[in-house]
């Protein structure tokens, strides 16, 4: 066996390439860590980089206490306050996190993932006196609930 001198340039090049590959692998693992892509927010709550179970727990912690709070509805010149129970309105945490998991991680910035809020449109229309378009009313109420804002719903035109 012959002893050849070590080619220092080759050694430096191999070391640099190896370090770069290890760094890139670590960065990719960081951004794809967890079930929910990094930078994902639901109603202002950061669930990015978390496992599905942790993301669901965080949403429950933030919203379960407020889930029974009524939503204020401004219907023309009327103000109506509706209990979520009266229209069977619930935040579907499981489906919300499932939808949030579909997406790519963000290198920077935020990605808003909308919550999945279920409600009974017929009960909502009944609570509002039947003078609304069901889909428009449901969208407005879903958007206002859990945020503390009032839902503004224009009355349906008379026929």
N, C-alpha and C positions, 0 to 999 in steps of 0.2 A: 504494500500500500504506500502510495506516495503522498507526502505532505505538501499540499499546495497552499499558497498564501490565500487568505480570505479576501475576496473582492469586496472592499468596503462600500463601494457605490451600489453594488447589488444588494448588500445587506441593508443599507439605508432605504433603498427603493422598496424592498420586500416589507420592511418594517413600516414604512409610510403607508403602503397600500393596505397592509393588515390593519393598521390603526384606523384608517379611513373606513374600511369595511365594518369593523367592530363598532365604530361611532355611528355609522348610518344604520346598522342593525339595531343598536340601542335606541336611536331616535325613532325609528319605525315602531319598535316595541312600545315605546312610551306613548306615541300618538294612537296606536291601535290597542292600547291596554284598556281593559274593561269592556263591558258589553255595549255601553252607550258611547258614541263618539265624543271625544273631547270638544269642548266649546258648545255643548248642547244645553239649552235652557228651556224650561217649561214654566210659563207665567213668572219669569224672572228668577226661577230657582235653578241653580247649576246642578245638573245631574250628569254632566259629561265625565267620562273616564271611570264611571262606576259600574259595578256589576248590576245585573238586572234587579237582584234582590235589594241592593243598597239604594238604587235609584227609586224603587218603589217605596222603600222605607222613608227616604228623604221627602218624597211627595206626600206621603201620609203624615209625616211630622209637620209639614208646612200647611196642609190644607184640611186635615180632618177636623181640627177645632173650629174652622170657619165654614165647614160644609153645611151646617144648619142655619147659617145667617141668611136672612131674607134678601131678596134682590129688589131694588127699587126700579119701577118701570114708569117712564114718562110717556103717556099715551095722549098725544094732542095736548090739551090743557088739563088732563087728569093725571094724578099721581097714584099709582097702585103699588102696594108692597106685597110681594108674593113669597111665601115660604117654599123652599126647595122641596119639602115633603109633599106640598099640595100639587106639584107637577111632576113628582117622582124624579127630580133632577139629582144626578150623581156624577161625580168625577170617576171615570173608569181608569183607575191608576194602572192596572195591568195593560190595557190596550194603549194608554198614553205612552207608557215606557216602551211597549213593543213598537209603536210607530217611531218613537224617538231613536230607537236602535238602528233604524234604516237611514243610513246617511254616512257621510264621510267625515273624518275628524277635521278640525280646523287648525291650521298652523297658527292662525291668530284670529281674533274676533269671536263672534258668537253666532250660533245658529238657533233661532227660535223654533221650537217644535210645539205645535198647538196641542192643547189638552183635548181629550175625548170626553165630552160632557153629554150624557144621555138625559133626555127629558121626554115627557109625554106631550106632544103638540096639541092634542085634543083638550087635555086638561089645561094647558096654557091658554088656549083660545077661550076656553070657558072662564078662566080666572080673569081674563081681560075683557069679558063681556061680548065676545064674538066679533068685535069690530076691527080685526087685524088680519093680515095675511100670515098664515101659520108659519111658513118657512122663514120669512123676514123676522117675525117675532121671536122664533126659536133662536135664530142666529144672534139677534141683539141680546137676548137674555143670557145665552151661553157666554157671550163676550163680556158681559157686565158682571156676572156672578164670579165670586172669588177675587175680584179686583177691587171691589168697593165702589165701582162706578155705577151710575144709573143707566139703565137700558132705555134708549130713546127709540120709540116705535111710532112711525106715522100711522094714523088710523087708515083703514082700508077705505077706498073711495066708495061712496054709496052707489048702489045700483038702481 
